[in-house]
């Protein structure tokens, strides 16, 4: 027998078998389990079970038609109302109502709202023309205006920017559209030269003094004073303090660095406050010395190593560990 004819007969047999498996409402067998497909439904493309056609919702094992108002269409979604309004209509209280599109407006992409065209802005449910002042132009979005170069906004007008001597145009400046050249600072509506003292240099900043001192010098009101670093100290480049710090093992005392006296059973700590030392584990500080921690019976050193606490279930009572 011809192979093509044999394949055709087999295919016809499978179609007939499937037709017998599906009754009036449809019966599907999947992995030995059968289920009935209700009216207005179809077997799922993936997995098992069935799903309702678009415009219907599953309820009590059947597919019930969704009530779709005028000027709406079914969405096929299993959540929400199951319908949406056509373009130019808006959902309200289960209905799709038309809304008026004002002059110089257009529908949004969703079609349920409107926006004003370029050069117009929303005003009382309408689109009013934007009044662009002289020496101004519409902004990039078209819903407002900006001033031309060398002009700045002043209420509803664009006024010319007055750039002082030794200044330059800067539209981002809060001064009114201008800033001062390097070496100058704004004083009212003028650019005044910055007076840099000896051993100082310009910072390029428009705020503050406009200058800083060279390394080894500290700024006062109007000059750079040399920093005198004491023995066992070192220079620090900071805008606060004396301009120097003491090396490890020393502490500032007036204008000198004084050695930290570390008692027995203690060690140096890197801290600018306190005694400058701490007791080793098992010792506690008393009168500038480190004495052994006296641990009572049923007690042990705590996490710090400089105090004690009681073993469970004991608790502290003055200098003892007692049961509750």
C-alpha positions in Angstrom: 0.0 0.0 0.0 1.2 3.5 -0.8 2.9 5.1 2.3 1.0 8.4 1.8 -2.4 6.6 1.7 -1.5 4.7 4.8 -0.6 7.9 6.7 -3.8 9.6 5.5 -6.0 6.7 6.8 -4.2 6.8 10.2 -4.8 10.5 10.5 -8.4 10.1 9.7 -8.7 7.5 12.3 -7.2 9.8 15.0 -9.6 12.6 14.0 -12.6 10.2 14.3 -11.4 9.0 17.7 -11.1 12.6 18.9 -14.6 13.4 17.7 -16.0 10.5 19.7 -14.1 11.7 22.8 -15.7 15.2 22.5 -19.5 15.3 23.0 -22.0 18.1 22.8 -20.3 20.2 25.5 -16.9 18.6 24.9 -15.1 15.9 26.9 -11.3 15.8 27.0 -9.1 13.0 28.3 -5.8 14.1 29.7 -3.3 11.5 31.2 -6.2 9.2 32.1 -8.4 12.0 33.7 -11.5 13.3 31.8 -13.2 16.6 32.2 -16.2 18.3 30.4 -15.7 21.6 28.6 -18.8 23.8 29.2 -20.4 25.9 26.5 -18.5 29.0 25.4 -15.2 27.5 26.5 -12.2 25.6 25.1 -9.4 23.5 26.3 -6.3 25.3 27.5 -3.4 25.5 25.1 -1.1 24.7 27.9 -1.6 22.4 30.9 -5.0 20.8 31.7 -8.5 22.2 32.1 -10.4 24.8 30.1 -10.9 28.5 29.9 -13.8 30.7 28.8 -13.9 32.5 25.5 -13.3 36.2 25.4 -16.4 38.0 26.7 -17.3 35.2 29.2 -16.2 34.5 32.8 -16.1 31.2 34.7 -18.7 30.9 37.4 -19.9 27.7 39.0 -18.3 25.5 36.4 -19.9 27.3 33.5 -19.0 30.3 31.3 -21.3 33.3 31.9 -21.4 36.2 29.5 -19.9 39.5 30.7 -22.2 42.5 30.5 -20.4 44.8 28.2 -21.8 48.4 28.0 -22.2 50.3 24.8 -19.0 51.7 23.3 -16.9 49.1 25.0 -15.1 45.9 24.0 -14.1 42.7 25.9 -10.5 42.5 27.0 -10.3 38.8 27.7 -8.7 39.5 31.1 -9.6 37.3 34.1 -9.5 40.3 36.5 -11.3 43.7 36.5 -14.5 44.3 34.7 -13.4 42.3 31.6 -14.0 45.2 29.3 -12.6 48.5 28.3 -14.0 51.6 26.6 -13.3 52.3 23.0 -11.1 55.3 22.1 -12.8 58.6 22.9 -14.9 57.2 25.7 -14.2 57.0 29.5 -15.5 54.4 32.0 -17.8 55.8 34.7 -20.2 53.8 36.9 -20.1 50.7 34.7 -20.8 52.7 31.5 -18.7 54.2 28.7 -19.4 57.9 28.4 -18.1 60.2 25.7 -16.1 63.2 26.7 -15.7 66.5 24.9 -12.4 67.2 23.2 -11.8 70.9 23.5 -10.3 73.0 20.7 -6.5 72.7 20.3 -6.4 69.3 22.1 -5.8 65.7 21.2 -6.5 62.3 22.6 -3.8 60.5 24.6 -2.4 57.1 23.5 -4.9 55.4 25.8 -7.7 57.3 24.3 -9.5 58.0 27.6 -8.0 61.5 28.2 -6.8 64.5 26.3 -3.9 66.9 26.3 -3.3 70.3 24.9 -1.4 70.8 21.6 2.0 72.4 21.6 1.7 76.1 22.4 -1.4 75.6 24.6 -2.0 74.8 28.3 -4.9 73.4 30.3 -7.1 76.2 31.7 -10.6 75.5 33.1 -11.3 72.4 31.0 -10.1 74.1 27.8 -6.8 74.7 26.0 -5.6 78.3 26.3 -2.9 79.7 24.2 0.5 80.3 25.9 1.5 83.9 25.8 5.2 84.0 25.1 6.8 87.3 26.0 9.1 89.2 23.8 12.6 87.7 23.7 11.1 84.4 24.8 10.3 81.0 23.2 8.3 77.8 23.9 10.1 75.2 26.0 10.9 71.7 24.8 7.6 70.2 25.9 5.6 73.1 24.4 3.6 73.6 27.6 5.4 76.7 28.8 8.0 79.3 27.8 11.7 80.2 28.4 13.7 83.3 27.8 16.2 83.6 24.9 19.9 83.7 25.5 21.1 86.8 27.4 17.6 87.3 28.8 16.1 86.1 32.1 12.5 85.6 33.3 11.1 88.4 35.5 7.4 87.6 36.3 5.8 87.3 32.8 8.5 89.1 30.9 12.0 88.4 29.6 14.5 91.2 30.7 18.1 91.6 29.4 20.8 90.1 31.6 23.2 92.9 32.8 26.7 91.4 33.0 29.1 93.4 35.1 32.7 94.0 34.2 34.9 90.9 34.8 31.8 88.7 34.6 30.3 86.3 32.1 26.9 85.0 31.0 25.6 81.9 33.0 22.0 81.0 32.6 22.1 78.6 35.5 23.3 81.2 38.0 20.9 82.4 40.7 22.4 85.8 40.6 20.4 86.8 37.5 22.1 85.1 34.6 25.8 85.9 35.3 28.9 84.8 37.3 32.3 86.4 37.9 35.5 85.4 36.2 38.2 83.5 38.1 39.9 85.8 40.6 36.7 87.8 41.2 33.7 87.5 43.5 30.2 88.9 43.2 29.5 91.8 45.6 26.0 93.0 45.0 25.8 93.6 41.2 29.6 93.9 40.6 32.6 91.6 40.3 35.3 92.5 42.8 38.9 91.2 42.7 39.8 88.7 45.4 42.7 89.8 47.5 44.9 86.7 47.9 47.4 87.1 50.9 51.0 86.0 50.8 51.4 82.2 50.9 47.8 81.8 49.6 46.3 80.7 46.3 42.9 81.1 44.5 40.5 78.2 45.0 38.2 79.0 42.0 35.2 79.0 44.3 32.5 81.7 44.1 31.7 81.3 47.8 33.7 81.9 51.0 37.1 83.8 50.9 37.9 82.5 47.4 41.5 81.6 48.6 43.3 79.0 50.7 46.7 78.9 52.3 49.7 76.9 51.1 50.7 73.7 53.0 52.3 74.6 56.3 50.2 77.7 56.7 46.8 78.3 58.4 44.2 80.9 57.2 43.1 83.7 59.6 40.8 86.5 58.6 42.9 88.0 55.9 46.3 86.3 55.9 48.2 83.0 56.0 50.0 82.4 59.3 52.8 79.8 59.5 51.9 76.7 61.6 54.4 76.0 64.3 54.4 72.2 64.9 55.7 71.2 68.3 58.1 68.3 69.0 56.4 64.9 68.6 53.7 66.5 66.4 53.0 66.7 62.7 51.2 69.1 60.4 47.6 68.4 59.3 45.9 70.2 56.4 42.5 71.1 58.0 40.4 74.3 58.1 39.8 73.8 61.8 42.1 73.2 64.9 45.7 74.3 65.4 47.0 72.8 62.2 48.9 70.0 63.9 48.4 66.8 65.9 50.5 64.7 68.2 52.1 61.5 67.2 51.0 58.2 68.7 51.8 58.0 72.4 51.5 61.8 72.9 48.6 64.2 73.7 48.3 67.9 73.1 48.8 70.1 76.2 48.7 73.8 75.3 51.3 74.2 72.5 53.3 71.1 73.2 52.8 67.3 72.8 53.0 65.6 76.2 53.7 61.8 76.5 50.8 59.6 77.6 51.7 57.8 80.8 50.6 54.2 80.4 50.3 52.3 83.7 51.2 48.6 84.1 48.8 46.1 82.6 47.5 48.8 80.1 48.0 49.7 76.5 47.8 52.8 74.3 44.5 53.6 72.5 44.1 55.8 69.4 41.6 58.3 70.8 41.7 62.0 71.1 39.7 62.0 74.3 39.9 60.1 77.6 43.2 59.0 79.3 44.8 57.7 76.1 45.1 54.2 77.5 43.0 51.2 78.4 43.4 48.2 80.8 44.2 44.8 79.5 41.7 42.0 79.7 41.2 40.9 83.4 42.0 44.4 84.7 40.0 47.5 85.5 40.9 51.1 85.7 41.2 52.6 89.2 42.9 55.9 90.1 45.1 56.0 87.0 46.2 52.4 87.5 45.0 48.9 86.3 44.1 46.5 89.1 42.9 42.9 88.7 39.2 42.4 88.3 37.9 40.6 91.5 35.5 37.9 90.2 33.2 36.5 92.9 32.2 32.8 93.1 29.8 31.8 90.3 31.0 34.7 88.2 33.1 35.3 85.0 34.6 38.1 83.0 32.1 39.9 80.7 32.6 40.6 77.0 34.7 43.7 77.6 37.2 41.8 79.8 37.3 44.7 82.3 34.2 43.8 84.4 32.5 40.7 85.6 29.0 39.2 85.4 27.3 36.2 86.9 26.9 32.7 85.5 23.3 31.6 84.8 21.1 31.2 86.8 22.9 33.6 89.2 22.5 37.3 89.2 24.4 40.3 90.6 23.8 41.5 94.1 26.4 44.1 95.0 29.7 42.2 94.8 28.2 38.7 94.9 26.4 36.2 92.6 23.3 34.9 94.2 20.4 32.7 93.2 17.0 34.2 92.7 
